[in-house]
């Protein structure tokens, strides 16, 4: 409690800023739960009541998005994380979260100079042959400058904003506290797994604030495509790269968001769409490590119909088990076989209360809807969107790694369709999925799984005698216990205990009434208002006990 109090005092200023924004946008109940109810009164003084009414009248998704924008870098990033959770939020919410662009006004270079000189080891005009103090781009975590090395190479210098780390750490403490309150007191919101979302956000921000980690991600992906000249990943200049600054090759290309410029230089849209899909599919399903933010502004066209990827701050990981699940899912969807699709979706569910029969039935209806549709007319992004809508209906939350992958697939198909209306995601995915399927049953993979199974079995057999000896020794000493941890049984026991307590109180009340009635008929002893005192006290105790019993029944819901 002492450390929690210190943390609250340390973050009080930031807590007040956040609470003020929440109050202005009509989230007063949340402010109250944060212990900042006095902010509600101040919000009325800071913002005219007409303005408050106008903000509260906005649609809920827009109110949340605008509040996140005002609350600063961590909350903007939170919105971007929420935009990946198509399994939790309906399309209108996702559309609002996607509007959260991580763009903010740039800091003047004089506020960045001291930190940049410390990280580079010298002033920028000495390290570089040329350095433009006007930023190319500015985001909430970092801003980017253009420079030229002494050997003539054009580079970009990405600098983390000074003093951003303490602000993010304070926001994380606040969000962890808020998520705990939500999960404890709001069952309707708890299904969105707020604490898991905050952990995902914290992991994402930790990586994004480490600018050297972004470069390690870039080099890992570059190594995976070393034999693919059609994909370019910026070169990293490690001698000037660290946690707060990185220096990378400048990519002089056309972003795929500028289709007019792409057409003007004669770019082959069909080839570009196919190449982008093949690259991302390989990263996801063969490598298990992928660029998780492939929006058109992060993908550039280069002469020769090559592609360049930038900004590796957000990446995704897929374990081998996850990749095999995705292969089973897509294979079932393509073959119109509902059983493996339903099994994978139920495996993803972290809630045992999910109605498996209902999920299976809806999956069968979903698969039947696509019966007879040619492969080239299957839109994987659309199908994954329908699958996630089905999961939302049954309140099944995807693990964060899969939610990110689904979001990337939907983005890829949307970008491919913009480039080429005839773009066929299913056809591009088929060869990659076939390679994964073949790799699963290759002799090397079978041998590896066989060795692992034999090793585990031998280890179990080797430890069995000692484990049995230990078990028998504990039994002889009478120290062997069998513990059953059954949550429903425990709750049932509590209800039985409460019922027994009420029954005892009821018996005592009945005894008081009977005893007091007998006392009333006996003459002698002290009196009050002409009635025996002990009889009056007995009746008074019975009345108080009856009120307590009725209140207890009402509070537990038994009176409904």
SULZIVEN-V874836 format. One line per field, one symbol per residue. psi: psi as a letter, one per 30 degrees, with the letter a starting at -180 (. if undefined). Layout:
# SULZIVEN-V874836
psi: ???
This chain:
# SULZIVEN-V874836
psi: eeeeeeeeeegeeeeeeeeeeeeeggheeeeeffghfffeeeefeekkeeeeeeefflkeeeeeeeeeeffaeeeeeeeeeeffiffekleeeeeeeffikhklkkkkffffeeeeeeefglkefeelekkjfjkelklfellklklklfgfkklkjkkkkkgfeeeeeeeeeeeeeeeeeeeefjeefffgieeeeeeeeeeeeeeefjfeeeeeeeeeeeefgfgjffkkkkkkjffgkaefklklkkjiakkffieeeeeeghkjeeeeeeeeeeeeeeeefefgjljghhlffgkkklkghlkkkligejllkjleeeeeeeeeeeeeeefhjfeeeeeeeeefkgjffkjeeeeeeeeeeeeffgkfklefgkjeeeeeeeeeeeeeeghjkkkeeeeeeeeeeeeeeeeeeeejfgkjeeeeeeeeeeeeeeeegleeeeeeeeeeeeeeeeeeeefeeeeeeeeeeeeefggjkjkkijeeeeeeeeeeeeeeeeeeeeeeeeeeeeeeeeeffklllklkhgkkeeeeeeeeeeeeeeeeeeeeeeefgff.
